[in-house]
Amino acid sequence: MKYFVFPLANDMAAVDLSAEVANNLLTTNNVWMMLSTALVFIMHLGFAGVEAGFGQAKNTVNILFKNTITPILGVMTYAVVGFYLMYPGFDVPGWFGFDGAGWSMFWFSPADADVTAGYADGGYTYWTDFLFQAMFAATAATIVSGAIAERVKLGAYLIFTLFFVGIVYPIIGSWKWGGGALDDMGFYDFAGSTLVHSVGGWGALAGVILVGPRLGKYVNGKTVEKPGSSVPLAVIGVFLLWLGWFGFNGGSVLSADPGLVSFVLVTTSLAACAGGLGGFLAAYFAFKRLDLGMVLNGILAGLVSITAGADVINPGTAVLVGFIGGILVVISAIVLDKLKLDDVVGAVSVHLTCGVWGTLAVGLFSTNPDHSFFTQLIGVAICGATAFISAFVIFFALKATVGIRVSEEHERTGLDSHEHGIRGYTIVYDE
C-alpha cells in the first residue's frame, strides 16, 4: 500500500520547522548578547580596580565613588536621550538625527510585541540592544574619570558625565553605528577603538589640560612619581578588563555566529598578549626596569588597538597591531609627562593614542579591500575634533562657573576624608 502526503501538510510542516529554527536562533543570539552585556558591565569593576590601584590611598573612596556613579548616570542618561540620538534612523545618512526622548521606554511591557518585532532579524531584542549599547556609553565616561582623578571636583565630573554620555558620545556614535555620514563614507570601527575609546580619550585629554597636574607632580623640570595604593588591585582590574573585552569585542559581532565570534576572541587575546609584551620591552628600554605598570597598560593598549578591526584583521597581524600599541603607550606616557599633562592611570595613552592607532590599522591591514587608510584617517580626525572640542567646552564652562578643581588643602590631605568622611584603607589597632 502506498501512502500519500498532501502538499499542504508538507508546506505547513516546513513553515513550523522554519519558525522553530528562527526562534531558536534568535534565542541563542540573544543569550550571547546578554552574556556579552554582562561582561562589558564587569569592565566597570575593572576600571574601578585600575584607577583605585594606581591612585593614592588618600583618594581611594573618591575614585571608587566616581566609578560607581558613572555607570548609574551613564545608563540612565542613555535611556532618556542617548540611545535615540545614537540610533535615530537616518532616512539619508547625515550628521544629526533624533528619534525622540526615551521616556516611552519606561512604560513598555514585555507584551508590547511591536517594540521588539523589528529586532528579530537582527538576532536580539530591543531590550538587549539598549542595555548592550548603554554599557558601551558608560565606558566612555569612565575613561575620563581615571585621567583626572585625585584633583577634580566630584560635582563637576558628574555634570560632565551627563553631557558627554548623554549627548556627545551618542551623536558621534550615530555617524558610524547609527548609519550616519561616516558609515556612508566607508569608515570602519568594529567595536569602538575610535567611537568609544578615543572619544573617551579625547575627553580625558581635555580634562587633563584644564584641570592641571596634581600638586607636586612636576617639580624643577622633573616628574615626581606618586605611588599607587595597591598594585594587586590594579592587576586584578586589568584582568577584569581583559575578561570584559571578550564581551566588548565578541558581543560586537551582534550574533552568536560561532566562526566569527571565536575569530574575534582569538585576535583580541593575541593583541592583548602582544601589547603586554610591547609595553614590557619598551618600558625596559626606556626606564631600565621591569615596569609592571607599563605591562598592564600594554595589555590594555593591545586590546584598544585591535578593537576597531578585530573581525577583519588576521591573527598574525593582530599580534603586530597589539605589539605596536604596547610600544606606543609607553612613548605616549613619556611625551605627556614632558608636556606636564598629568594622567593618573595613563588613560590618554591607552585609549586615545592606541584608539587612533587601532582605527588607522584597519586601513593598513584589513582583509576587506574596501577599507581605506585615507577614509579611516578622515573618520579619526572628525570624531577626534568633535570629541575634544565638545569636552573642552564642557570642562571650560564648568571651570568658569562651579569650578572643576578641589582646594589645595583637600588635595594635599586627600579627598576621602573631606568629601566622603571615610577612608579606603583603615588599620585599627587594638589597645
C-alpha positions in Angstrom: 0.0 0.0 0.0 1.2 3.4 -0.9 0.8 6.4 1.4 0.5 9.9 0.0 1.3 13.2 1.9 -0.7 16.1 0.8 1.5 19.0 -0.3 -0.4 21.3 2.1 0.7 19.3 5.0 4.3 19.3 3.8 4.2 23.1 3.5 2.7 23.5 7.0 5.4 21.3 8.5 8.1 23.2 6.7 6.7 26.5 7.9 6.5 25.2 11.5 10.1 23.9 11.3 11.3 27.2 9.8 9.6 29.2 12.6 11.1 26.9 15.3 14.6 27.2 13.8 14.3 31.0 13.6 13.1 31.2 17.2 15.9 29.0 18.5 18.4 31.1 16.5 17.0 34.3 18.0 17.2 32.9 21.5 20.8 31.7 21.0 21.9 35.0 19.6 20.1 36.9 22.3 21.6 34.9 25.1 25.1 35.5 23.8 24.4 39.2 23.5 23.1 39.3 27.1 26.2 37.5 28.3 28.3 40.0 26.4 26.4 42.8 28.1 27.3 41.3 31.5 30.9 41.0 30.5 31.0 44.7 29.4 29.3 45.6 32.7 32.2 43.8 34.6 34.6 46.2 32.9 33.3 49.0 35.2 34.7 47.0 38.1 37.9 46.6 36.2 38.2 50.3 35.7 37.5 50.9 39.3 40.3 48.5 40.3 42.8 50.0 37.9 42.0 53.6 39.0 41.9 52.9 42.7 45.1 50.8 42.5 47.1 53.4 40.5 45.6 56.2 42.6 46.9 57.3 46.0 45.4 55.7 49.1 44.1 59.0 50.4 41.7 59.3 47.4 40.6 55.7 47.1 36.9 56.2 48.2 36.6 59.2 45.9 37.8 57.2 42.9 35.5 54.3 43.7 32.6 56.7 44.3 33.1 58.1 40.7 33.4 54.6 39.2 30.2 53.6 41.0 28.2 56.7 40.0 29.4 56.7 36.3 27.5 53.6 35.1 24.5 54.7 37.1 24.3 58.0 35.4 25.5 56.6 32.1 22.8 54.0 31.8 20.0 56.4 32.9 21.1 59.2 30.6 21.5 56.8 27.7 17.9 55.6 28.4 16.4 59.1 28.4 18.2 60.6 25.4 21.5 58.9 24.3 20.0 55.7 22.7 17.7 57.8 20.5 20.5 60.1 19.5 22.8 57.3 18.6 20.2 55.3 16.6 18.0 58.0 15.1 17.1 56.0 12.0 18.6 58.3 9.4 16.5 58.4 6.2 19.5 59.8 4.4 22.9 59.4 6.1 23.7 62.7 7.9 25.3 64.3 10.9 22.4 64.7 13.2 19.1 62.9 13.9 16.9 62.2 16.9 14.2 59.6 17.3 12.5 61.2 20.3 13.2 61.1 24.0 13.3 57.7 25.7 10.6 58.4 28.3 8.3 55.9 26.4 10.8 53.1 27.2 9.9 53.3 30.8 6.3 52.4 30.1 6.8 49.5 27.7 6.0 46.0 28.9 7.0 42.5 27.7 3.7 42.3 26.0 4.5 45.2 23.7 5.4 43.0 20.8 5.8 45.8 18.4 8.8 47.1 20.4 11.0 44.1 19.6 9.4 42.9 16.4 11.8 44.9 14.2 14.8 43.3 16.0 14.0 39.7 15.2 16.0 39.8 12.0 18.9 41.4 13.9 19.3 38.4 16.2 18.5 40.0 19.5 15.7 42.0 21.2 15.2 45.8 21.7 16.0 45.4 25.4 19.2 43.6 24.8 20.3 46.1 22.2 19.6 49.1 24.5 21.5 47.6 27.5 24.5 46.4 25.5 24.9 49.9 23.9 24.3 51.6 27.3 27.3 49.7 28.8 29.4 51.0 26.0 28.3 54.6 26.6 29.1 54.5 30.3 32.6 53.1 29.4 33.5 56.3 27.5 32.9 58.5 30.6 34.9 56.1 32.9 37.9 56.7 30.7 37.8 60.4 31.6 37.4 59.6 35.3 40.8 57.9 35.6 42.8 60.6 33.8 41.7 63.4 36.1 41.5 61.5 39.3 42.7 62.9 42.7 42.0 66.6 42.0 38.7 67.1 40.1 35.5 68.2 41.9 33.1 65.3 42.1 30.1 67.5 41.2 31.8 68.9 38.1 32.8 65.5 36.9 29.2 64.2 37.3 27.8 67.2 35.3 30.4 66.5 32.6 29.4 62.8 32.5 25.7 63.8 31.9 26.5 65.9 28.9 29.3 63.7 27.5 27.4 60.4 27.7 24.0 61.8 27.1 24.8 64.0 24.0 28.4 64.0 22.7 29.1 60.2 22.7 25.8 59.1 21.1 25.9 61.8 18.4 29.5 60.8 17.3 28.5 57.1 17.5 25.5 57.7 15.3 27.8 58.8 12.5 29.0 55.2 12.1 26.9 52.8 14.1 23.7 54.7 13.6 24.0 54.7 9.8 25.2 58.3 9.6 27.6 60.2 7.3 30.8 58.3 8.3 29.2 55.0 7.7 28.1 56.1 4.3 31.7 57.3 3.7 33.0 53.8 4.3 34.6 54.5 7.7 35.0 51.3 9.8 35.2 50.8 13.5 34.1 47.3 14.5 33.8 47.7 18.3 34.9 51.2 19.1 38.6 52.0 19.0 37.5 55.4 17.9 33.8 55.7 18.8 34.3 54.6 22.4 38.0 54.6 23.3 39.5 57.6 21.5 36.3 59.6 22.1 36.8 58.9 25.8 40.5 59.6 25.4 39.9 63.0 23.8 37.6 63.8 26.6 40.3 62.8 29.1 42.9 64.9 27.3 40.6 68.0 27.5 40.1 67.4 31.2 43.8 66.9 32.0 44.6 70.2 30.2 42.0 72.2 32.0 42.2 70.6 35.5 46.0 70.8 35.5 48.5 68.4 37.1 48.4 67.2 40.7 50.3 69.2 43.3 54.0 68.3 43.3 53.8 66.1 40.2 56.2 68.2 38.2 59.0 69.9 40.2 62.0 71.7 38.7 61.5 70.1 35.3 61.3 66.6 36.8 58.4 64.2 37.1 57.7 63.0 40.7 56.2 59.6 40.9 53.2 59.3 43.2 52.9 55.6 44.3 49.5 54.0 43.9 47.6 52.5 46.8 47.5 48.9 45.6 49.4 47.1 42.9 47.4 43.9 43.4 44.2 45.8 42.9 45.5 47.3 39.7 46.4 43.9 38.4 43.0 42.5 39.2 41.4 45.4 37.5 43.4 44.9 34.3 42.5 41.2 34.2 38.8 42.0 34.7 39.0 44.4 31.8 40.6 41.7 29.7 37.8 39.4 30.6 35.2 42.1 29.8 36.8 42.6 26.4 35.5 39.2 25.4 32.1 40.7 25.6 33.1 44.1 24.3 34.5 42.7 21.1 32.8 39.3 20.9 29.4 40.9 21.5 30.0 43.4 18.7 29.5 40.6 16.3 25.9 41.2 17.2 25.1 37.5 17.0 26.4 34.1 18.2 27.9 33.3 14.9 30.4 30.6 16.0 33.0 31.2 13.4 33.2 35.0 13.6 32.8 35.2 17.4 35.7 32.7 18.0 37.8 34.5 15.4 37.3 37.9 17.2 38.1 36.4 20.6 41.4 35.0 19.2 42.5 38.3 17.6 41.5 40.1 20.7 43.5 37.9 23.0 46.6 37.8 20.8 46.6 41.6 20.6 46.4 41.8 24.4 49.3 39.4 24.8 51.4 41.2 22.2 50.5 44.6 23.7 51.7 43.5 27.1 55.0 42.2 25.6 55.4 45.5 23.7 54.8 47.5 26.9 57.3 45.4 28.8 60.1 45.7 26.2 59.5 49.4 25.6 59.5 50.2 29.3 62.7 48.2 29.9 64.4 50.1 27.1 63.2 53.5 28.4 63.4 53.1 32.1 65.9 50.2 32.5 63.5 48.3 34.9 60.8 45.6 34.7 57.8 48.0 34.9 54.6 46.2 35.8 52.5 49.3 35.3 53.6 49.5 31.7 53.0 45.8 31.1 49.4 46.3 32.4 48.8 49.3 30.3 50.4 47.5 27.4 47.8 44.8 27.7 45.1 47.4 27.6 46.8 49.1 24.7 46.8 45.9 22.7 43.1 45.5 23.5 42.2 49.0 22.4 44.3 48.7 19.3 42.6 45.6 18.0 39.1 46.7 18.8 38.4 48.6 15.6 39.4 45.7 13.4 39.1 42.5 15.4 36.9 40.9 12.8 38.8 42.0 9.7 42.5 41.7 10.8 44.0 38.2 10.7 45.5 36.7 13.9 49.2 37.2 12.8 48.6 40.9 12.0 46.7 41.3 15.3 49.9 40.4 17.1 51.7 43.2 15.2 48.9 45.7 15.9 48.9 44.8 19.6 52.7 44.9 19.9 52.9 48.4 18.3 50.1 49.5 20.6 52.1 48.4 23.6 55.1 50.4 22.4 53.0 53.4 21.7 51.5 53.5 25.1 55.0 53.9 26.7 56.1 56.5 24.3 52.8 58.4 24.8 53.1 58.4 28.6 56.7 59.8 28.3 55.5 62.5 26.0 52.6 63.5 28.2 54.9 63.9 31.2 57.3 66.0 29.1 54.3 68.2 28.3 53.3 68.2 32.0 50.0 66.6 31.3 49.2 64.6 34.4 47.2 61.4 33.6 46.9 59.3 36.8 46.2 56.0 35.1 47.5 56.5 31.6 44.0 56.7 30.1 45.0 59.2 27.4 47.9 57.0 26.3 45.9 53.8 26.4 42.6 54.9 24.9 43.4 57.9 22.8 46.8 57.1 21.4 46.0 53.4 20.8 42.4 54.1 19.8 43.7 56.2 16.9 46.4 53.7 16.1 43.9 50.8 16.1 41.5 52.6 13.8 44.2 53.5 11.3 45.5 49.9 11.4 42.2 48.9 9.8 43.1 50.9 6.8 46.6 49.3 6.7 45.9 45.6 7.5 42.2 44.9 6.9 41.4 41.8 4.9 38.5 43.8 3.4 39.7 45.7 0.3 37.0 48.3 0.7 38.7 49.7 3.9 40.8 52.7 3.1 43.5 54.3 5.2 42.5 57.7 4.0 38.9 57.1 5.0 40.0 55.9 8.4 42.1 59.0 8.8 39.2 61.3 8.0 37.0 59.5 10.4 39.5 59.7 13.2 40.0 63.4 12.6 36.3 64.2 12.5 35.5 62.2 15.6 38.6 63.4 17.4 37.9 67.1 16.7 34.3 66.8 17.8 35.0 64.9 21.0 37.9 67.1 22.1 36.2 70.4 21.3 33.0 69.3 23.0 34.7 68.1 26.1 36.9 71.2 26.3 33.8 73.4 26.1 32.0 71.5 28.8 35.0 71.5 31.1 35.7 75.2 30.4 32.1 76.1 31.1 32.3 74.2 34.4 35.6 75.8 35.3 34.2 79.2 34.8 31.1 78.5 36.8 31.2 75.9 39.5 34.9 75.2 39.3 36.5 71.9 38.4 39.4 71.6 40.9 39.3 70.9 44.6 41.2 73.2 47.0 44.9 72.7 47.7 44.1 71.7 51.3 41.7 69.0 50.2 44.1 67.7 47.6 47.1 67.6 49.9 45.2 65.8 52.7 43.1 63.6 50.4 39.6 63.7 49.1 38.3 60.8 51.1 38.2 62.4 54.5 36.9 65.8 53.2 34.3 64.7 50.7 33.2 61.3 51.9 34.0 61.1 55.6 35.7 57.7 55.3 38.9 56.2 54.1 39.5 53.4 51.7 42.1 51.7 53.9 41.8 51.8 57.6 44.0 50.0 60.1 42.5 49.6 63.6 45.0 48.8 66.4 43.7 47.0 69.5 45.0 48.7 72.7 
